[in-house]
């Protein structure tokens, strides 16, 4: 059996460069320690040299997905139980680039270990010291809250159909 782990980013992840729900970012930041809508979204390491904002955001999404898929494990317990589902996690990219305030917003399959594996991945990420390039608003670095659904999916390997093969004579 083969399994895959799919992750999808939302903010472009849920709100991208002001294209999401209209809010007053300055008023929001006064109430909270973070923004959800900013002029420039945080950038995943390796994408900072891309000048075009849309291409840089796409790079960030793709590179973070690849990083997650390369560093998160499908829990054995979930494989044994045949559990599939999505874990929605939120976190804040701080103005100095660190990742903090990890929170599981939803776990579609409680008891399968997907939530725990997601938390383990993000805690290890925090401990690694790896930093993002922070988001900014009105020319100032700001804390940005991100929301990320991580989809765990088990897929069977396709079976080869050998019954229609012809013998060579």
N, C-alpha and C positions, 0 to 999 in steps of 0.2 A: 504494500500500500504506500502510496506517495502522499505527502501532505504539502500544502502550500500555506503560506501566511501572506495575506494581502493587507496592505494598509492604505488607507485613503486619507489624504489631508483635506481638511475643510478650512478654513480661516485664511487663506484663500481656501484656507482651512474654513472658517465660517463667514468671515467678512474680509474682503480684499480691497485694500486701497480705497476705502470709502464706498465700495459698491454694494455693501450689505445694507441692513436696516439703518435708516438715518437716525443718528443720535448726536448729541452735543458732546464731543470728546472731552472738552475742557470741563464741563459740568460733571461728566462721568468720572474723570480722574480725581475730582475733589471729593467724591463720595468713596471711591475705591482707590487702591494703590496701583491701578493698572488701566490701560486702554484696551479696547477691543477693535477700535477703528483708528487707524493712524495713516499719516501721509506715506510713510515707508515702512513696510513690514520687516520683521527680523529676517536675517539671511543666514542660511545654513553654511557652515565653513566649506569653502571650495567654490562658492557661487558669487563671492563678493566682487570679482573683477568684471562681471557681466554688466554692461552699462544699461541696456534696455530693461526697464522695470518688469515688464511681463515675462521676458526670457529669464531674468534673474529669479523671479518668483517661481516659475516653472522648474528651474534648476533646483531651487530650494526644496520644492515638493518632491521631485524625483530623487534627489540625493538623500533626503531624510527618509523617504520610503525605503530606498536601498539600504541605508544604514540600519533601519529597524529590522528589515527582513534578514540582514546578515548577523544581527546580534540578539534577536529574541528567539526563544525556542518554543515549539509547540509542546505544551506539557504532556508528558507520557500519560498521566491520568486522563486528560481530555481525549487523547488518541484512543486509549483503551475503552473509554466510555462512548466514543463516537461523537463527542461534543464539538459543535461548530457554533460560532456566534460572533458578535461584535462587542468589544469593550470600548466605551467612549471615555476618553481621559482628557482632562484639562490641565494646563500647566502655564506658568508665567515665564517668559523670557525677560529677565531683568535688564535694566539699562546698562549694566556692565557685561551682559551676554550670558550670564549663568541661567540655568533652568531651575525653577523652584515651584513650590506650591502645587505639587502633583495631587490631583483629585480624580477618583473614578466617578464619573457621572452616571454611568449605566453599565451593567453587566448582564447581557442577555442570557447567559448560561451559568447561574450561580452554582458553586459546588464542583465545577469542572477544572478549576485552576487557571483559567484564562485571565481573570482579574489579577490573581497573584503574580502570574508571569509578566503581565503588563507593568505592574508596580515594581517588580524586580528589575525589569529593563530600565525603567526611568530612574530608579534609585541608583543603579550602576552608572547610568549616564551622568547623573549629578556628581557621583564620586569620582568620575573620570576627569573632571575639571575641564572637559571640552566646552568651548564657548561659541555661542552664536554671535553674529554681528547684530547688535541691537536695533530695534525699530526706532523710528523717530517721528515726532509730530511737531509741526511749526519750527523745524530746525533743531529741536532738542531731543536727546535720547530719552526714551520713556520705557516703562515696563509694559509689555504687551501680553495679554492673555490669549492663549491658543486653545483650540478644541480639536481633538484628533480621534476619529473612530478607527480602531484597529480590528480588522476582520480576520478571524481564524477560520480556515476552511480546509476540510480533508477531501482530497480528490483521489479516486482510484486511477491507477495506470490504465490506459486503454489497452484492451486485449487485442492481439493481432489475430486476424481472421485467416486461418490457414486452410480452410476447407475449399476455397475457390482457386487455389493455386494449381496451375497445370504442370504436368510433368513434361520435361523436355525429352524429345525422342531423338 
